[in-house]
Amino acid sequence: MPNVRRCPIIVTHAEYTDNLLREIENKKENMVKTAQTFGLTGEETLKYSRELDELITKYQYIQRKEKQTSS
């Protein structure tokens, strides 16, 4: 097989932010469904909660940077 170079996927800032918001919403839905089944302290619920926290932190960081650059 010939050596094939992969082109990087170029995503605009707006697309990245939109994708991040969709990820947050999906993670939140999964966490709520899991909490209804396994409770608020269930391992799977806590896993989703931590992942959701990471996504929200990432989104907040981006929002702060945008505010700083626009000021």
Backbone as XML, in Angstrom:
<?xml version="1.0"?>
<chain id="A" units="angstrom">
  <residue number="1" name="MET">
    <atom name="N" x="0.845" y="-1.179" z="0.000"/>
    <atom name="CA" x="0.000" y="0.000" z="0.000"/>
    <atom name="C" x="0.891" y="1.244" z="0.000"/>
  </residue>
  <residue number="2" name="PRO">
    <atom name="N" x="0.596" y="2.210" z="-0.869"/>
    <atom name="CA" x="1.423" y="3.402" z="-0.940"/>
    <atom name="C" x="1.290" y="4.244" z="0.327"/>
  </residue>
  <residue number="3" name="ASN">
    <atom name="N" x="2.332" y="5.026" z="0.574"/>
    <atom name="CA" x="2.322" y="5.905" z="1.736"/>
    <atom name="C" x="1.373" y="7.069" z="1.452"/>
  </residue>
  <residue number="4" name="VAL">
    <atom name="N" x="0.292" y="7.134" z="2.214"/>
    <atom name="CA" x="-0.723" y="8.162" z="1.994"/>
    <atom name="C" x="-0.659" y="9.165" z="3.138"/>
  </residue>
  <residue number="5" name="ARG">
    <atom name="N" x="-0.542" y="10.426" z="2.777"/>
    <atom name="CA" x="-0.556" y="11.472" z="3.799"/>
    <atom name="C" x="-1.993" y="11.845" z="4.102"/>
  </residue>
  <residue number="6" name="ARG">
    <atom name="N" x="-2.284" y="11.915" z="5.353"/>
    <atom name="CA" x="-3.632" y="12.332" z="5.756"/>
    <atom name="C" x="-3.670" y="13.849" z="5.892"/>
  </residue>
  <residue number="7" name="CYS">
    <atom name="N" x="-4.724" y="14.429" z="5.391"/>
    <atom name="CA" x="-4.914" y="15.862" z="5.526"/>
    <atom name="C" x="-5.551" y="16.144" z="6.881"/>
  </residue>
  <residue number="8" name="PRO">
    <atom name="N" x="-5.061" y="17.139" z="7.579"/>
    <atom name="CA" x="-5.691" y="17.474" z="8.857"/>
    <atom name="C" x="-7.092" y="18.025" z="8.614"/>
  </residue>
  <residue number="9" name="ILE">
    <atom name="N" x="-7.976" y="17.749" z="9.538"/>
    <atom name="CA" x="-9.331" y="18.283" z="9.442"/>
    <atom name="C" x="-9.294" y="19.705" z="9.984"/>
  </residue>
  <residue number="10" name="ILE">
    <atom name="N" x="-9.732" y="20.620" z="9.161"/>
    <atom name="CA" x="-9.733" y="22.017" z="9.564"/>
    <atom name="C" x="-11.143" y="22.366" z="10.024"/>
  </residue>
  <residue number="11" name="VAL">
    <atom name="N" x="-11.223" y="22.815" z="11.258"/>
    <atom name="CA" x="-12.507" y="23.168" z="11.846"/>
    <atom name="C" x="-12.443" y="24.626" z="12.279"/>
  </residue>
  <residue number="12" name="THR">
    <atom name="N" x="-13.469" y="25.361" z="11.944"/>
    <atom name="CA" x="-13.495" y="26.761" z="12.367"/>
    <atom name="C" x="-13.774" y="26.835" z="13.868"/>
  </residue>
  <residue number="13" name="HIS">
    <atom name="N" x="-13.498" y="27.985" z="14.429"/>
    <atom name="CA" x="-13.742" y="28.200" z="15.853"/>
    <atom name="C" x="-15.221" y="27.989" z="16.183"/>
  </residue>
  <residue number="14" name="ALA">
    <atom name="N" x="-16.097" y="28.521" z="15.339"/>
    <atom name="CA" x="-17.538" y="28.389" z="15.563"/>
    <atom name="C" x="-17.968" y="26.925" z="15.508"/>
  </residue>
  <residue number="15" name="GLU">
    <atom name="N" x="-17.416" y="26.171" z="14.555"/>
    <atom name="CA" x="-17.746" y="24.742" z="14.454"/>
    <atom name="C" x="-17.278" y="23.993" z="15.693"/>
  </residue>
  <residue number="16" name="TYR">
    <atom name="N" x="-16.082" y="24.312" z="16.161"/>
    <atom name="CA" x="-15.547" y="23.665" z="17.352"/>
    <atom name="C" x="-16.434" y="23.947" z="18.562"/>
  </residue>
  <residue number="17" name="THR">
    <atom name="N" x="-16.830" y="25.208" z="18.717"/>
    <atom name="CA" x="-17.686" y="25.592" z="19.831"/>
    <atom name="C" x="-19.042" y="24.898" z="19.740"/>
  </residue>
  <residue number="18" name="ASP">
    <atom name="N" x="-19.619" y="24.863" z="18.545"/>
    <atom name="CA" x="-20.906" y="24.180" z="18.354"/>
    <atom name="C" x="-20.797" y="22.698" z="18.687"/>
  </residue>
  <residue number="19" name="ASN">
    <atom name="N" x="-19.715" y="22.060" z="18.226"/>
    <atom name="CA" x="-19.506" y="20.638" z="18.527"/>
    <atom name="C" x="-19.360" y="20.413" z="20.022"/>
  </residue>
  <residue number="20" name="LEU">
    <atom name="N" x="-18.649" y="21.308" z="20.673"/>
    <atom name="CA" x="-18.446" y="21.201" z="22.111"/>
    <atom name="C" x="-19.779" y="21.322" z="22.851"/>
  </residue>
  <residue number="21" name="LEU">
    <atom name="N" x="-20.615" y="22.254" z="22.437"/>
    <atom name="CA" x="-21.935" y="22.404" z="23.061"/>
    <atom name="C" x="-22.807" y="21.169" z="22.844"/>
  </residue>
  <residue number="22" name="ARG">
    <atom name="N" x="-22.726" y="20.572" z="21.658"/>
    <atom name="CA" x="-23.472" y="19.324" z="21.398"/>
    <atom name="C" x="-22.966" y="18.200" z="22.282"/>
  </residue>
  <residue number="23" name="GLU">
    <atom name="N" x="-21.641" y="18.115" z="22.424"/>
    <atom name="CA" x="-21.054" y="17.100" z="23.296"/>
    <atom name="C" x="-21.534" y="17.274" z="24.736"/>
  </residue>
  <residue number="24" name="ILE">
    <atom name="N" x="-21.571" y="18.523" z="25.188"/>
    <atom name="CA" x="-22.026" y="18.816" z="26.550"/>
    <atom name="C" x="-23.470" y="18.358" z="26.721"/>
  </residue>
  <residue number="25" name="GLU">
    <atom name="N" x="-24.308" y="18.691" z="25.773"/>
    <atom name="CA" x="-25.722" y="18.317" z="25.858"/>
    <atom name="C" x="-25.900" y="16.794" z="25.847"/>
  </residue>
  <residue number="26" name="ASN">
    <atom name="N" x="-25.168" y="16.113" z="24.966"/>
    <atom name="CA" x="-25.254" y="14.641" z="24.899"/>
    <atom name="C" x="-24.779" y="13.993" z="26.192"/>
  </residue>
  <residue number="27" name="LYS">
    <atom name="N" x="-23.676" y="14.504" z="26.718"/>
    <atom name="CA" x="-23.112" y="13.952" z="27.953"/>
    <atom name="C" x="-24.095" y="14.154" z="29.106"/>
  </residue>
  <residue number="28" name="LYS">
    <atom name="N" x="-24.704" y="15.335" z="29.134"/>
    <atom name="CA" x="-25.679" y="15.657" z="30.180"/>
    <atom name="C" x="-26.878" y="14.699" z="30.106"/>
  </residue>
  <residue number="29" name="GLU">
    <atom name="N" x="-27.392" y="14.467" z="28.902"/>
    <atom name="CA" x="-28.514" y="13.539" z="28.720"/>
    <atom name="C" x="-28.131" y="12.138" z="29.189"/>
  </residue>
  <residue number="30" name="ASN">
    <atom name="N" x="-26.936" y="11.687" z="28.817"/>
    <atom name="CA" x="-26.478" y="10.361" z="29.238"/>
    <atom name="C" x="-26.352" y="10.270" z="30.753"/>
  </residue>
  <residue number="31" name="MET">
    <atom name="N" x="-25.832" y="11.336" z="31.364"/>
    <atom name="CA" x="-25.662" y="11.345" z="32.810"/>
    <atom name="C" x="-27.021" y="11.265" z="33.517"/>
  </residue>
  <residue number="32" name="VAL">
    <atom name="N" x="-27.989" y="12.035" z="33.034"/>
    <atom name="CA" x="-29.320" y="12.031" z="33.655"/>
    <atom name="C" x="-29.968" y="10.654" z="33.521"/>
  </residue>
  <residue number="33" name="LYS">
    <atom name="N" x="-29.902" y="10.060" z="32.346"/>
    <atom name="CA" x="-30.478" y="8.719" z="32.142"/>
    <atom name="C" x="-29.806" y="7.694" z="33.048"/>
  </residue>
  <residue number="34" name="THR">
    <atom name="N" x="-28.492" y="7.794" z="33.141"/>
    <atom name="CA" x="-27.740" y="6.866" z="33.982"/>
    <atom name="C" x="-28.085" y="7.070" z="35.451"/>
  </residue>
  <residue number="35" name="ALA">
    <atom name="N" x="-28.245" y="8.305" z="35.857"/>
    <atom name="CA" x="-28.597" y="8.612" z="37.252"/>
    <atom name="C" x="-29.979" y="8.057" z="37.591"/>
  </residue>
  <residue number="36" name="GLN">
    <atom name="N" x="-30.887" y="8.090" z="36.645"/>
    <atom name="CA" x="-32.226" y="7.551" z="36.875"/>
    <atom name="C" x="-32.187" y="6.039" z="37.069"/>
  </residue>
  <residue number="37" name="THR">
    <atom name="N" x="-31.227" y="5.392" z="36.423"/>
    <atom name="CA" x="-31.106" y="3.936" z="36.522"/>
    <atom name="C" x="-30.248" y="3.505" z="37.705"/>
  </residue>
  <residue number="38" name="PHE">
    <atom name="N" x="-29.090" y="4.141" z="37.866"/>
    <atom name="CA" x="-28.114" y="3.684" z="38.858"/>
    <atom name="C" x="-27.973" y="4.606" z="40.074"/>
  </residue>
  <residue number="39" name="GLY">
    <atom name="N" x="-28.691" y="5.716" z="40.073"/>
    <atom name="CA" x="-28.615" y="6.647" z="41.192"/>
    <atom name="C" x="-27.522" y="7.680" z="40.983"/>
  </residue>
  <residue number="40" name="LEU">
    <atom name="N" x="-27.587" y="8.706" z="41.816"/>
    <atom name="CA" x="-26.636" y="9.820" z="41.688"/>
    <atom name="C" x="-25.208" y="9.429" z="42.045"/>
  </residue>
  <residue number="41" name="THR">
    <atom name="N" x="-25.042" y="8.403" z="42.854"/>
    <atom name="CA" x="-23.693" y="8.003" z="43.268"/>
    <atom name="C" x="-23.194" y="6.763" z="42.532"/>
  </residue>
  <residue number="42" name="GLY">
    <atom name="N" x="-23.933" y="6.328" z="41.512"/>
    <atom name="CA" x="-23.492" y="5.178" z="40.722"/>
    <atom name="C" x="-22.210" y="5.491" z="39.977"/>
  </residue>
  <residue number="43" name="GLU">
    <atom name="N" x="-21.358" y="4.480" z="39.823"/>
    <atom name="CA" x="-20.059" y="4.676" z="39.151"/>
    <atom name="C" x="-20.215" y="5.285" z="37.765"/>
  </residue>
  <residue number="44" name="GLU">
    <atom name="N" x="-21.166" y="4.769" z="36.995"/>
    <atom name="CA" x="-21.365" y="5.255" z="35.623"/>
    <atom name="C" x="-21.839" y="6.712" z="35.640"/>
  </residue>
  <residue number="45" name="THR">
    <atom name="N" x="-22.709" y="7.045" z="36.582"/>
    <atom name="CA" x="-23.197" y="8.420" z="36.710"/>
    <atom name="C" x="-22.041" y="9.358" z="37.035"/>
  </residue>
  <residue number="46" name="LEU">
    <atom name="N" x="-21.207" y="8.945" z="37.967"/>
    <atom name="CA" x="-20.060" y="9.769" z="38.355"/>
    <atom name="C" x="-19.071" y="9.937" z="37.207"/>
  </residue>
  <residue number="47" name="LYS">
    <atom name="N" x="-18.918" y="8.888" z="36.416"/>
    <atom name="CA" x="-18.030" y="8.948" z="35.247"/>
    <atom name="C" x="-18.540" y="10.012" z="34.263"/>
  </residue>
  <residue number="48" name="TYR">
    <atom name="N" x="-19.839" y="9.966" z="33.975"/>
    <atom name="CA" x="-20.418" y="10.964" z="33.078"/>
    <atom name="C" x="-20.305" y="12.363" z="33.669"/>
  </residue>
  <residue number="49" name="SER">
    <atom name="N" x="-20.486" y="12.475" z="34.966"/>
    <atom name="CA" x="-20.387" y="13.764" z="35.636"/>
    <atom name="C" x="-18.993" y="14.361" z="35.488"/>
  </residue>
  <residue number="50" name="ARG">
    <atom name="N" x="-17.967" y="13.540" z="35.681"/>
    <atom name="CA" x="-16.583" y="14.023" z="35.533"/>
    <atom name="C" x="-16.309" y="14.443" z="34.087"/>
  </residue>
  <residue number="51" name="GLU">
    <atom name="N" x="-16.776" y="13.640" z="33.145"/>
    <atom name="CA" x="-16.573" y="13.968" z="31.732"/>
    <atom name="C" x="-17.308" y="15.260" z="31.374"/>
  </residue>
  <residue number="52" name="LEU">
    <atom name="N" x="-18.510" y="15.422" z="31.909"/>
    <atom name="CA" x="-19.273" y="16.639" z="31.675"/>
    <atom name="C" x="-18.546" y="17.848" z="32.254"/>
  </residue>
  <residue number="53" name="ASP">
    <atom name="N" x="-18.014" y="17.697" z="33.455"/>
    <atom name="CA" x="-17.235" y="18.779" z="34.072"/>
    <atom name="C" x="-16.074" y="19.198" z="33.178"/>
  </residue>
  <residue number="54" name="GLU">
    <atom name="N" x="-15.375" y="18.243" z="32.606"/>
    <atom name="CA" x="-14.239" y="18.550" z="31.726"/>
    <atom name="C" x="-14.688" y="19.326" z="30.496"/>
  </residue>
  <residue number="55" name="LEU">
    <atom name="N" x="-15.794" y="18.904" z="29.901"/>
    <atom name="CA" x="-16.296" y="19.588" z="28.712"/>
    <atom name="C" x="-16.732" y="21.013" z="29.041"/>
  </residue>
  <residue number="56" name="ILE">
    <atom name="N" x="-17.416" y="21.175" z="30.167"/>
    <atom name="CA" x="-17.870" y="22.507" z="30.570"/>
    <atom name="C" x="-16.674" y="23.412" z="30.865"/>
  </residue>
  <residue number="57" name="THR">
    <atom name="N" x="-15.669" y="22.876" z="31.527"/>
    <atom name="CA" x="-14.460" y="23.647" z="31.820"/>
    <atom name="C" x="-13.785" y="24.101" z="30.526"/>
  </residue>
  <residue number="58" name="LYS">
    <atom name="N" x="-13.715" y="23.214" z="29.563"/>
    <atom name="CA" x="-13.130" y="23.541" z="28.256"/>
    <atom name="C" x="-13.921" y="24.670" z="27.584"/>
  </residue>
  <residue number="59" name="TYR">
    <atom name="N" x="-15.247" y="24.557" z="27.623"/>
    <atom name="CA" x="-16.100" y="25.574" z="27.013"/>
    <atom name="C" x="-15.927" y="26.925" z="27.717"/>
  </residue>
  <residue number="60" name="GLN">
    <atom name="N" x="-15.901" y="26.915" z="29.045"/>
    <atom name="CA" x="-15.720" y="28.158" z="29.799"/>
    <atom name="C" x="-14.367" y="28.802" z="29.496"/>
  </residue>
  <residue number="61" name="TYR">
    <atom name="N" x="-13.344" y="27.988" z="29.349"/>
    <atom name="CA" x="-12.006" y="28.498" z="29.006"/>
    <atom name="C" x="-12.057" y="29.225" z="27.664"/>
  </residue>
  <residue number="62" name="ILE">
    <atom name="N" x="-12.698" y="28.609" z="26.688"/>
    <atom name="CA" x="-12.811" y="29.210" z="25.358"/>
    <atom name="C" x="-13.575" y="30.525" z="25.436"/>
  </residue>
  <residue number="63" name="GLN">
    <atom name="N" x="-14.657" y="30.534" z="26.203"/>
    <atom name="CA" x="-15.454" y="31.758" z="26.339"/>
    <atom name="C" x="-14.640" y="32.874" z="26.991"/>
  </residue>
  <residue number="64" name="ARG">
    <atom name="N" x="-13.858" y="32.554" z="28.020"/>
    <atom name="CA" x="-13.014" y="33.559" z="28.677"/>
    <atom name="C" x="-11.983" y="34.118" z="27.709"/>
  </residue>
  <residue number="65" name="LYS">
    <atom name="N" x="-11.356" y="33.227" z="26.928"/>
    <atom name="CA" x="-10.354" y="33.669" z="25.942"/>
    <atom name="C" x="-10.974" y="34.589" z="24.900"/>
  </residue>
  <residue number="66" name="GLU">
    <atom name="N" x="-12.177" y="34.253" z="24.445"/>
    <atom name="CA" x="-12.862" y="35.095" z="23.475"/>
    <atom name="C" x="-13.128" y="36.477" z="24.052"/>
  </residue>
  <residue number="67" name="LYS">
    <atom name="N" x="-13.565" y="36.507" z="25.292"/>
    <atom name="CA" x="-13.862" y="37.781" z="25.952"/>
    <atom name="C" x="-12.596" y="38.619" z="26.083"/>
  </residue>
  <residue number="68" name="GLN">
    <atom name="N" x="-11.477" y="37.967" z="26.430"/>
    <atom name="CA" x="-10.210" y="38.683" z="26.594"/>
    <atom name="C" x="-9.712" y="39.261" z="25.267"/>
  </residue>
  <residue number="69" name="THR">
    <atom name="N" x="-9.855" y="38.511" z="24.202"/>
    <atom name="CA" x="-9.367" y="38.974" z="22.905"/>
    <atom name="C" x="-10.266" y="40.039" z="22.282"/>
  </residue>
  <residue number="70" name="SER">
    <atom name="N" x="-11.542" y="40.032" z="22.675"/>
    <atom name="CA" x="-12.455" y="41.035" z="22.112"/>
    <atom name="C" x="-12.453" y="42.332" z="22.905"/>
  </residue>
  <residue number="71" name="SER">
    <atom name="N" x="-11.838" y="42.312" z="24.083"/>
    <atom name="CA" x="-11.804" y="43.526" z="24.932"/>
    <atom name="C" x="-10.683" y="44.446" z="24.522"/>
  </residue>
</chain>
